[in-house]
Amino acid sequence: MRFVTIIGAAGLLASLCSAPATAGEAASVSAQDALSRLVEGNKRFVRGESIHPHASADYRASLAHEQHPFATVLACSDSRVTPVLIFDQGVGDLFVIRVAGNVVDDDVTGSIEYAVDHLGCPLVLVMGHKSCGAVTAAHHAFVAHDLQEEPQEILSLLARIAPAMRGLDRNKPTEGQVDEAIEKNVRIAIQRLSACHDLHESLEAGKLQIRGAVYDLETGAVHLLGD
């Protein structure tokens, strides 16, 4: 599913992207507002019209003693997947966690809990991407049974992606199966985060939304996953 347009007024968009956010303003941003900023930023990025907000020396200095990111993004470590650029945001706008295969472990969960509980982020976006090397490697290992000799730490990482290999449509070509697994891997990450006690409480209280998306390396577009 493609992102839908949520912010239409150019004046409002400009004010959201360029005006420094105070602590009070950051706290008042809703999950839907945060998602809207990501949506519009990605559209600018795709069109090649990025504005690179919040990059001035003065703005950077204003954040020296505090931060108020409006969204948290869990993304892959892939060098081509850079959330601040993909969503056309600036210094202090996004709290980003990156790990190969955008997997969830205790360190990732703790980092996200910090962003939600201490920084007040109302939105967590788990973002996979097309042609993910980690998911492809997991497919080779657990579907094609072509497990290469790898360090134990890499095998441990692939094991976290293994659940996304269950129930794949074996009638699809390998690329189609990997695409399916990439989306499933995002959904599994959301399930794991949602089951975390503190994050679950924030979800139940309406203080947090956790959404999923897949980034297209070729087009630059981010596609939200439906429920």
N, C-alpha and C positions, 0 to 999 in steps of 0.2 A: 504494500500500500504506500502510495506516495504521500509526502507531507502535504497537508492542506494549508491554504493561506489563512492565517489567523489574524495577523495585523495588516490592515490595509492602508492606514493613513501614514503618508510619508513623514509628516511632522512628528507624530508619535514615535515612529521608528527612530528618527534621528535623535529625539530626546532620550530614548531608551539606550541607544548605543553610545552616545557621546557624553551624556551628563554623568559626572562622578556620583556614585551611590553612597549615601550616608548609611550609618548603621541602621537607622530607622527605616530608610527606604529599602534596604536589603531585606530586612525582616518582614516587610509587607509584601514582598513578591510572592505570588502564588505559584503553584506548580504549573498551572496553565500559562501564566505570564512567562515563566521560565522557558517552557516549551516553545512558546511563540517566538521568543528571542532566538532560540536555536534554529527554529524553522526559517525565519527570515534571514538569519546569518548564513545558513547553508544555501539558500536561494541566491544570495549575493555571490557566494563562493562559486557556485555552479556557473553563474553568468559571467564570471570574471570581473565582478564589480565590488570586490572586497574593500571595506573602508578601514580595516585594521584599527578599531577603536581602542581607547585607553592605552595608548602606547607612548604618551608624552612623558618627559622627565618629571614634570610637576605631578602628573597623576601617579606615576610610579612612586614618587616620594610620599604621596598622601597615604599610601598603603604600607608604609614602612613598619607601622606599629599595630596594624590590624588588617583583617581581610574579611570580605563579605561576598564570597562567590554565590551566584544565584542558582547554580546547578552543579551536580556532580556527574562526571562521565567516567564510566569504566570501559576502557577500550583496549585493543590489542597493542602490543609493543611494536608491531610492524612499522618500519620507518616511513611508510606511505600513509599512515593513519595518524594524523596530528589534529586532535579535536579543536584546539584553539583556532587553527587555520580553517579547518573544515566548517566550523560554525561562525567564522569571522568574528571572533571575540578578542578581548585584549587581556592585559595584565590584571590579575585579580578577579576575572569574571567566572572562570571555571575551576573547580577542584577536580583534578584529573588523576585517575589511577590507571596505569597501563601495565599489562602483563600479557605474555604470549598466550593467545587463545582466549583472552578476556575471561579467564577462569576465576572462580571464587574460592578463596581459602581464608584462614583466620586473619592473615595480615590484610587482605583485601577488605574483608568484612569490617575489621577494626578501623581501617582508614575511612570507609564509607560511614560507619557509625560516628566517627569524629566529625565528619562534614555535616551530618544531619543533626547530631546532638549538640555540638559546640559551635558550629558555624551557621546553623539554621537553614541549610540547603533544603528546599522543598521538593526538589526533583532529582532523582537518580536515573540516568540513562545508561543502559547497558548496550554497547554498540559493537557488534561483530562486523566483519567485512568480507567481501567477495575474495576468493582466492586465498583464504587464510592458510598459511603454511602449517600452523599448529593443528588445525582441524584436518587438513589434508594428511598430515603425518599420522594422526589418530585413525583416520580412515584406512590408511595403508596397514596400520598395525592391527586393528581390531575387526576390520571387514575383509580386506584383501589378505590378511594374515601374512603380510610382508614386513615383519618387524625387523628394522635395522638395528645393528649394535649401537646402542646409545648409552651415555652416562645415566646412572640411576636417577639423577635429578630430572633429566628430560623424560624418562619413562614415567616418573611420578606425575609430571605435568600432563603427559598424554593420558594417563589414567583418569585424570579429572575431566577429560573431554570424552572419555569412553562412553558414558551414558547417552551422549548425543548420537551414538552409532546404532542404538537399538531401534528396531522397527523401520529402518530406512527402506525405501522402495527399491528393491534390487532389480526391478525392470528398467530403472533409469540408468543412463550412462554414468560413469564414475563422476564426471563433473556435476551432474544433476544430483547425485547422492551427496556429494560434498556440500553443495549449496543448501540442500535440505538439512544436513548436519550443522551447518553454520547457524542457521536459524534456530534449530533445536537447542544448540549450545547456548545461545542467548537466552532462550526461554528457561532453560535449566538454571542458569545463573540468577535469573529473576526469582525463580522458585526458592533457591537457596538463600538469597538475601531476604526474601519475604518471610522466611521461616525463622530468621534471627529474631530473638525476643524483643530487643529494643526497637529494631526497624519495624517489626510487626505491630508494636504498640503505636508507633508514629503513623503507620498506614491506617490502623483502625481508628485513630483519632482524627484522620483527615489532614494531618500535617505533612504528609509525604505521598508522592507518587513514584512508582518505579516503572519505567517504560523500557521497551526494547527497540532496537533498530539495527539495520544492516547498511553498511556503507559500500557504495559501488566505486571501486578504484578507478574505473575508466571514465565515468561521467562526473564523479565528484558528488553525486546525489546521495542523501541519506534517506532511507525508506523506513518509516515507522512500522512496527509489527502490530497487528491487531490483537485484541485480547483472545 
